[in-house]
Amino acid sequence: MIMSMLGQVRIRAFGLNLRAVAAGLALVVAFGLTVVATQSALAQTYKVLHNFTGGQDGGDPSAGVTMDRAGNLYGTTYAGASGYGGVFKLKHSGSAWLFSPLYSFAGGNDGAGPNLAPLVFGPDGSLYGTTYKAAEGGCGGGNGCGTVFKLQPAAAACKTALCPWTETVLYRFTGGSDGGNPVGPLVFDKTGNIYGTARQGATPGCAGYGCGTVYKLTKSGSSWIQSVLWTFTGTGSDQGMPMGGLIFDPSGNLDGATQGCWAGGGVGAAFQFTPAGSGWTYNSIFTFGLYAGSCPIAGVISDSSGNLYGGTAINAGEIFELSLSGGTWTLSRNYGLSGPNGGACGPGGALVMDSAGNLYGTTVCDGVNNLGSVFKLTPSSGTWTYTDLHDFNGSDGSNPYSNLVFDSSGNLYGTASAGGTGLACAGGCGVVFEITP
């Protein structure tokens, strides 16, 4: 079921349709130019900050972007100059954005195919992320089981325009009891331990792919030790195959969601780990289905009261709010997005909430052109009011799986995995975009 539906919109989490990257394309000086692409009907200004070419800058930016304190953006491409993906930086310089590639994966022990997980800054200021493929194991038809990695600037001062960063692989998945094919973003606790999800591996269920794990990485000397907090079975409320990452809520719990929706069954579920002594206790808190859509690809976010928010992907998708009352989690609000009846067109990236409680997100393939959209939901008397911020048209990008990030002025930034002006990729090589209020 879900494999064929998700395949319609080129989802990268399954390792499908890796684009052939045109060899020998030069890194274009015009990467620094800002291009105004379209303007939405509601007067928000949409700008393409970078059109990927499929050359040294890569292509298919399936994950969103991460912003540093200076307002610079960092992200990944699923395909890169080497064909295995890369990491990039967009530096804000006046009214322009200067693009530079930071690292290109080689497809071996260093990993390949950084996917839907945005990069995160660790306590040491380094960038941390995951690759979906390569390294050890036979996951995904022998393409490897993925890695957790760290990126740092070169130790010596750089004397050239292009200065690759140094990668350190913290952990290589085997596809065994540790799981395989990590997709969701990483999260750090107060002592510097790393938590994440592996979408496949471990138990043999979930149509033979394995149902995935929740894992923890603990630093020991110069090494990192992996431990598994939970192994999904794909049965009952356990569901399985997490694609989103984890969050720490205001109570110190770890929250997340499983995609479910493998061939033959599953609708997805929200789960929570509560601290228990030196460990964690797992609880499946809500199973999706008829009243909240199905297949929550992007995980959840939390407000200051501990309510959880996220989106389900099937058809146009639905936005949900889960609230705890009397020890039971219930669906307190949901909003059905409009779009094609079929496929997985709903949100593929995590939502973001502003200080007023408004929710923002992207959809993969709905909107007026069925190529994806950016939206805002405003809470009002127990419901939400929908605002369409942008509809992608292909030339300005298409099929965003991106989360969104705010800068200090309230501008929104994200990526579209396809579309744009890049000609080396079927359907376009994707873009980084900005939406101003």
C-alpha positions, 0 to 999 in steps of 0.5 A: 500500500504505502510503498506504491503511494509514496513512490508517486511523489519520489520520497527519498526515505525509501532510497528510490530514484536516486538521480544520476548526477551530471559529471563535470559540471562546474561550481557556478559563481552565481550561486550567491545570487538571490532570485525572486521567483513568485509572489503568493496571492496573500502578499507574502514574498517568495524567493529562491535563494539557491537553485541546485544544478546537480553538479558540485552543489548537488541536488535533491535537498530532501531535508530542510535547513538549519540556521546558526546564530548569524543567520546562515543556513546549513543543509544536505542534498540526497545527491551530490557531486559524487552521486552520494549526497553532500552538505552545504552552507548558504552564508547571508551576505547583505542582500545575497546568499553565498553558496558553498559545499562543505562535504561530499559523501563518498558512498563507503564507510562515510555514508551516503544519502543524507535524507529527510533529517535536517542537520543539528548543532551539537553542544560543541558547535559541530554539525550532526546528522545521519545518512540513510545508506552506505557503510555496513550491512545489507539494508535496502537491497545491499545499499548499506544501513546508514550512519550518524556523523559529525562535521567540523571545519578544517583544523587549519585555516583555509586559504582557498574559496572552497574549504571542505569540512572534516567528517567523523562517523560516530556510528555505523548501523548494521541492520541487526538488533541496532536497526538500520536506515536512520531518517529522523533528526538527532536530539541531544540531552543535557549531558550530551547524549544523542537520541534518534530513530532508525526506520528499518532493521531489527525485528523481521516484521513490517513487510520484511523490512524490519520495524526499526528502533529508538537508539541512544549514543553515549560518548565513551572516550573518543568513541560513541556507544550505541544502545537500543531504547526500544525495538518496534514490532509493527503489531498492535499499537506499536506500529513501527518504521519511525521516519521522524525524529524525537523531541524532549517535551517540557516534562523531559519526556522523549516524544515521537511517531512511527510511520506505520503504513508498510505494505499490508498494514499499519497506520502509524502511532505517536509514542512517548518515553518517560524517565524511569530511574536511569532508563526510560519507559515506552508508551504508545499514546495514540494510534492513527487512522480514520479520525486523524489520517494515517502515516505521520512521516515527520514526527511531532513537536510540543508546545509549552503545555506538552500538547503534541502536534504533527501531520499525517501524509496520506492523501492531502494529509491532516494536521493534528493536536494530541492532548493529555487529560486524565492520563489519556491522550486524545485527538483534541484538534485536527485539520484536513488539508485539501489536495489530491485524493491519492498518494502521500501528499501531506506534510513530510517535514516537521511543523514549527510553531511561532510565539503566538501558537500558529503552526507552519509547515509544507506539503509534498504534492498538494496546493493548486498545482499539486506540486506542494505548498507552504501553509499557516494554521492559526488557532481560533476557538478550538479550530484552526484557520488555514492560510496558503503562504505559497503554492509551488509551480515547478519553476520555483521548486516542487515536492518539499519534504522540508521543515521550516525555520524562522529567522529573527525577523520572522522570515521562513526558510526551507527546501523543495526537493525538486523543481527549479532551474537545474537541468541535470536532474529529472524534474529539476534539482531542487531549491532553497527558499525564503518566505517573508511576511 
